[in-house]
Amino acid sequence: MTFRFRFLFHTFLFDLSYRIGLIAYNRFKKWCAEKNVQVYSENVLLAYFSENAKNCKSSTLWAQYSMVKSCLIIYDNIDIGKFPKLIAFLKRTGDGYQAKKSKILTKGEIDRFLSSADDKAFLMIKVGLILGIAGACRTDELVNLTVDDIEDVGSSLIVKIPNTKTKIPRIFVVTDVGNMLELFRKYLSLRPPQVKHKRLFLYYKAGKCSSQPVGKNTMGKIPSVVASYLKLPDVACYTGHCLRRSSATLLADAGVDITTIKRHAGWKSTTVAEGYIENSIENKTKIANKVLVGTTTSAITKTVNVSESNIPSNINFENCTNVTFNLNVNK
């Protein structure tokens, strides 16, 4: 993606956001005119949003509030962010509300798809799944990924995400686990020599890549394609956010702290990061074991030296978790 194209694209998004904000602001102004309101006091804003709350979800009210707030500051020099009763009301509308989130893919499901799905039909999907999970990537980050952003150092891939939503570049690594590197190299080798752009993901069909880059909609369907292949329920619930949520959840289930998860995915807010982590059954099982059984996740290494003449006939281990035994037989 050239600099000029990115500039025009971001200009378009800014203009679109500005126009949508004006629509919300003009709707509020029209309501005030109908009510003969001349002063935009806190009680007026409370009445306006109370009326809208009858037909709008909490998330929609917050979006309207944000747009009206921006325009009131610009055009009327009024900051409704300083209206405590209004803020309290908007928070109350969200009581009991749970945002609908994408489902996640477990490690077992990911491994099963990578090992069983036919490369001739699903190679591009596999590479997108690997990079998306490994880097907690957003859909547009995968779409804009170029061949220059990935360095193959033999034992691993070093992947750079230069343009992110938070304007903070990220780097992640894909290690040689299973056949992940082999799948990536196989897909890259199918890149037609006449391709003029550097976008990594190209349309793939019947074992061949075309010159056309993959779009955001196709990339966002990767989780649902995987779920459909694995015959998982509610395929439509595996949206583009699935890759990012699955990555965060896998890290949390592995015992990684929230600071590391935030740094890995590029989140600034702990609340936002925690919202992406699914309360998986695997994680709940680990917690139950710690509470009810008292098991721990600390690694224990024990070395036992025995001679050839006194090797025990049987060895029994009970209540062992993450324990390594090195048996050295000395002749």
C-alpha positions in Angstrom: 0.0 0.0 0.0 1.6 3.3 -1.1 1.8 6.3 1.1 -0.6 8.3 -1.2 -3.2 5.5 -1.0 -2.9 5.3 2.8 -3.2 9.1 3.1 -6.3 9.1 0.9 -7.8 6.1 2.7 -7.3 7.7 6.2 -8.7 11.0 4.8 -11.8 9.2 3.6 -12.3 7.5 7.0 -11.9 10.9 8.8 -14.4 12.5 6.5 -16.8 9.7 6.9 -16.5 9.8 10.7 -17.0 13.6 10.7 -20.2 13.3 8.6 -21.6 10.6 10.8 -20.9 12.8 13.9 -22.7 15.7 12.2 -25.8 13.6 11.6 -26.0 12.7 15.3 -25.4 16.4 16.3 -28.1 17.6 13.8 -30.5 15.1 15.2 -30.0 16.4 18.7 -30.4 20.0 17.4 -33.6 19.1 15.7 -35.0 17.5 18.9 -34.1 20.7 20.8 -35.9 22.8 18.2 -39.0 20.6 18.5 -38.9 21.0 22.3 -38.2 24.7 22.1 -34.9 24.2 24.0 -32.5 27.2 23.9 -29.9 26.2 26.5 -28.1 22.8 26.3 -28.0 22.1 30.1 -27.3 18.7 31.7 -31.1 18.2 32.3 -31.7 18.7 28.6 -29.1 16.1 27.7 -30.5 13.7 30.2 -34.0 14.1 28.7 -32.6 13.6 25.2 -30.7 10.4 26.0 -33.5 9.1 28.3 -35.8 9.3 25.3 -33.3 7.5 23.0 -32.6 4.8 25.7 -36.1 3.5 25.0 -35.1 2.2 21.6 -31.3 2.0 21.7 -28.8 -0.3 23.3 -26.2 1.0 25.7 -23.4 0.8 23.2 -25.4 2.8 20.7 -26.1 5.5 23.4 -22.4 5.8 24.1 -21.7 6.2 20.4 -24.3 8.9 20.1 -22.9 10.6 23.2 -19.4 10.6 21.9 -20.5 12.2 18.5 -22.8 14.8 20.1 -20.1 15.6 22.7 -17.4 16.3 20.0 -19.7 18.5 17.9 -21.0 20.5 21.0 -17.4 21.3 21.9 -16.6 22.4 18.4 -19.7 24.4 17.5 -21.1 25.5 20.9 -18.1 25.4 23.2 -20.0 23.1 25.6 -18.3 20.1 27.2 -20.9 17.6 28.2 -18.2 15.3 29.5 -18.4 17.4 32.7 -22.0 16.4 33.2 -21.8 13.8 36.0 -25.5 12.9 36.1 -25.5 12.3 32.4 -22.4 10.0 32.6 -24.0 8.1 35.5 -27.2 7.6 33.6 -25.3 6.2 30.5 -23.4 3.8 32.8 -26.7 2.6 34.3 -28.1 1.8 30.9 -25.2 -0.7 30.5 -26.0 -2.6 33.7 -26.6 -6.3 32.9 -25.6 -5.7 29.2 -23.1 -8.2 27.8 -21.6 -7.4 24.4 -21.8 -10.2 21.9 -18.2 -11.5 21.4 -16.7 -13.7 18.8 -16.1 -17.3 19.8 -12.6 -18.6 20.1 -10.6 -21.5 18.7 -8.9 -23.8 21.2 -5.3 -25.1 20.8 -6.7 -28.5 20.0 -9.0 -27.2 17.3 -6.2 -25.2 15.7 -3.9 -28.2 15.7 -6.6 -30.4 14.3 -7.3 -28.0 11.4 -3.6 -27.5 10.6 -2.9 -31.3 10.5 -6.1 -32.6 8.8 -7.2 -29.9 6.3 -6.1 -30.4 2.8 -3.4 -27.9 1.7 -4.7 -27.8 -1.8 -7.9 -26.2 -0.6 -6.9 -24.5 2.7 -3.3 -23.5 2.5 -4.0 -19.7 2.5 -6.4 -20.2 5.4 -3.8 -22.1 7.3 -1.2 -19.4 6.9 -3.7 -16.7 7.9 -4.7 -18.7 11.0 -1.0 -19.3 12.0 0.0 -15.6 11.7 -3.3 -14.3 13.1 -3.1 -16.5 16.2 0.7 -16.1 16.7 0.5 -12.3 16.5 -3.0 -11.6 17.9 -3.6 -9.8 14.6 -6.5 -7.7 13.5 -8.1 -8.5 10.2 -6.8 -5.3 8.5 -3.3 -6.0 9.9 -3.2 -9.4 8.1 -4.7 -7.8 4.9 -1.9 -5.1 4.8 0.9 -7.5 5.7 3.6 -7.5 3.0 6.4 -10.0 2.2 8.9 -7.3 3.4 7.3 -7.4 6.8 8.3 -11.1 7.4 11.9 -12.3 7.8 12.6 -16.0 7.6 15.6 -16.7 9.8 15.5 -20.4 9.4 14.3 -21.6 12.8 11.5 -19.0 13.0 9.7 -16.1 11.3 10.1 -12.6 12.6 6.9 -10.7 11.7 6.6 -6.9 11.9 3.2 -5.1 12.0 4.2 -1.5 11.2 0.7 0.0 11.0 -1.6 -0.7 13.9 -4.9 0.7 15.2 -3.1 2.1 18.2 -0.2 3.5 16.1 2.3 1.3 18.0 4.3 -1.0 15.7 4.4 -4.6 16.9 6.8 -7.5 16.3 6.1 -11.2 16.9 7.8 -14.5 16.2 6.4 -17.7 14.7 8.6 -20.6 15.9 9.1 -24.0 14.2 6.2 -25.8 15.9 4.7 -28.7 14.0 4.8 -27.8 10.3 3.9 -24.1 10.6 7.1 -22.8 8.9 6.8 -25.4 6.2 3.2 -24.3 5.5 4.3 -20.6 5.3 7.2 -21.4 3.0 5.0 -23.6 0.8 2.4 -20.8 0.4 5.1 -18.2 -0.3 6.7 -20.4 -3.0 3.4 -20.3 -4.9 3.6 -16.5 -5.3 3.4 -15.7 -9.1 6.6 -14.0 -10.3 4.5 -11.3 -12.2 2.9 -9.9 -9.0 3.7 -6.2 -8.8 2.5 -5.5 -5.3 4.0 -6.8 -2.1 0.9 -7.9 -0.2 1.5 -11.3 1.4 -1.9 -12.8 1.1 -3.1 -13.6 -2.5 -6.2 -15.4 -3.6 -5.6 -19.1 -3.5 -7.5 -21.9 -5.2 -6.8 -25.5 -6.2 -3.2 -25.2 -5.1 -2.4 -22.0 -7.0 -2.1 -18.3 -6.1 -3.4 -15.5 -8.4 -2.0 -12.0 -8.5 -5.1 -10.6 -6.8 -4.6 -9.7 -3.1 -7.0 -11.0 -0.5 -9.5 -8.4 0.8 -10.7 -7.7 4.3 -14.0 -9.7 4.0 -12.2 -12.8 2.9 -9.6 -12.5 5.6 -12.2 -11.9 8.2 -13.9 -15.2 7.3 -10.9 -17.3 8.1 -12.2 -18.3 11.6 -15.6 -19.2 10.3 -14.0 -21.4 7.5 -12.0 -23.2 10.1 -15.0 -23.7 12.4 -17.1 -24.9 9.4 -14.4 -27.5 8.5 -14.2 -28.7 12.1 -18.0 -28.8 12.2 -18.2 -26.6 15.3 -21.6 -25.2 16.3 -22.6 -21.6 15.6 -20.1 -21.0 12.7 -21.3 -17.5 12.2 -20.1 -16.6 15.7 -16.5 -17.1 14.6 -15.8 -13.6 13.3 -12.6 -11.7 12.4 -12.1 -11.0 16.1 -11.7 -14.7 16.7 -8.0 -14.8 15.9 -7.2 -11.9 18.3 -9.4 -13.3 21.1 -8.1 -16.8 20.7 -4.5 -15.6 20.9 -5.2 -13.7 24.1 -7.1 -16.6 25.6 -4.3 -19.1 24.8 -1.8 -16.9 26.5 -4.0 -16.4 29.6 -4.6 -20.2 29.8 -0.9 -20.7 29.7 -0.5 -18.5 32.8 0.9 -15.5 31.1 0.4 -12.2 33.0 -1.8 -9.5 31.7 1.1 -7.1 31.1 2.7 -9.5 28.7 -0.6 -10.1 27.0 -1.1 -6.3 26.6 2.3 -5.9 25.1 1.9 -8.8 22.8 -1.3 -7.6 21.3 -0.7 -3.9 21.5 -3.4 -3.0 24.0 -3.0 0.0 26.3 -5.9 -0.7 28.5 -6.0 -3.6 30.9 -9.8 -3.5 30.8 -9.8 -3.9 27.0 -7.3 -6.7 27.1 -9.3 -8.6 29.7 -12.4 -8.2 27.6 -10.7 -10.2 24.8 -9.8 -13.1 27.1 -12.4 -15.9 27.0 -13.2 -17.8 30.3 -12.5 -21.1 28.7 -13.3 -24.5 30.2 -9.6 -25.4 30.1 -8.8 -22.4 32.2 -11.7 -23.1 34.6 -10.4 -26.7 35.0 -7.0 -25.5 36.0 -8.5 -23.1 38.6 -10.7 -25.9 39.9 -7.6 -28.2 40.3 -5.8 -25.5 42.2 -8.7 -24.8 44.5 -10.0 -28.4 45.1 -6.9 -30.5 44.6 -4.2 -28.1 45.5 -2.0 -28.7 42.4 0.5 -26.1 41.2 2.0 -25.2 37.9 5.6 -24.9 39.2 8.0 -27.2 37.4 9.8 -29.8 39.5 12.9 -31.6 38.3 14.1 -34.6 40.1 17.1 -36.7 39.3 17.2 -40.4 40.4 20.4 -42.4 40.1 20.1 -46.2 40.3 22.5 -49.0 39.6 21.8 -51.8 37.1 21.5 -54.3 40.0 18.9 -52.4 42.0 16.5 -51.1 39.4 13.1 -51.1 41.0 10.4 -53.4 39.5 7.8 -50.7 39.5 7.6 -47.0 40.1 4.3 -45.3 41.0 3.6 -41.6 40.7 0.5 -39.9 42.1 -0.8 -36.3 42.0 2.1 -35.2 39.8 1.8 -32.2 37.5 4.5 -30.8 35.2 7.2 -33.1 36.8 10.3 -34.2 35.0 12.2 -37.4 36.0 15.7 -38.1 34.6 16.6 -41.8 35.2 20.3 -42.4 34.9 21.3 -46.1 34.9 25.0 -46.5 35.8 26.6 -49.7 34.7 
